[in-house]
Amino acid sequence: MTNKLFITYIAYPFLLFFYADNVTMVICPGIANHSEKQYIRTFVDYAQKSGYRCAVLNHLGALPNIELTSPRMFTYGCTWEFSAMVNFIKKTFPQSKLIVVGFSLGGNIVCKYLGETAANQERVICAVSVCQGYSASRAQETFMQWDQCRRFYNFLMADNMKKIILSHRQALFGDNNKNNQAFEDSVLSRLYTATSLMQIDDVVMRKFHGYQSLKEYYEAESCVRYLANIHVPLMLVNAVDDPLVHESLLSIPKSLAGSYTSV
């Protein structure tokens, strides 16, 4: 990977003379989110007041009024932009230790990033994943269910994703980029009528990385297969009554916790 564009927001502690042992929180927001979202701003504000420097990844294509400069955008498990941001922070603040934080989709990305190679865990004190589902393959079985309005949330997120993708239509699907061969008019018409994230992932997102099927895409991009490779302290936070993450998916972090307890 070379010359990949990423946009990051860096916030410094309110008390500049006090750094929490020179620690930087590197934060990956949820699906289609960025540093301007209220929950991210609240988290960063609290971290700043506690003496931490914060760096927030703005997912490619998520920031309003910022046009894409290449024919690609964020996807479910792509770690390229997060890796670029972390490397930038390491280079800019060579003495800083890192706390890695991911919310929802961002939790999948940070866990996958840490598990991809041991080098990604260097200078990392610990990591926190908040409200992610760990396995898209298993999650898709529950995303169409109506309990806790999960199907409705799925529809709302899909509608938001469609708006973001179509707002970058020229950059992503224009005549002058390599993606054009993969996105025929019939494919784009299916995007217009999609009502779930799975449909959008199948019609558009998996094709950014050349996956032949949705199953292949979900299995390759889910962090569940990387969790065992993480050797820094890792906190996995989920709510039992999360309307998006079905309770059955919580067996994944429970199993991981059990394996470490038995060691």
Secondary structure by P-SEA (a helix, b strand, c coil): ccbbbbbbbbbccccccccccbbbbbcccccccccccaaaaaaaaaaaaabbbbbbbcccccccccccccccccccccaaaaaaaaaaaaaacccbbbbbbbccaaaaaaaaaaaccccccccccbbbbccccccaaaaaaaccccccaaaaaaaaaaaaaaaaaaaaccccccccccccccccaaaaaaaaacccaaaaaaaccccccccccaaaaaaaacccccccccccbbbbbbbccccccccccaaaaaaaaaaaaac
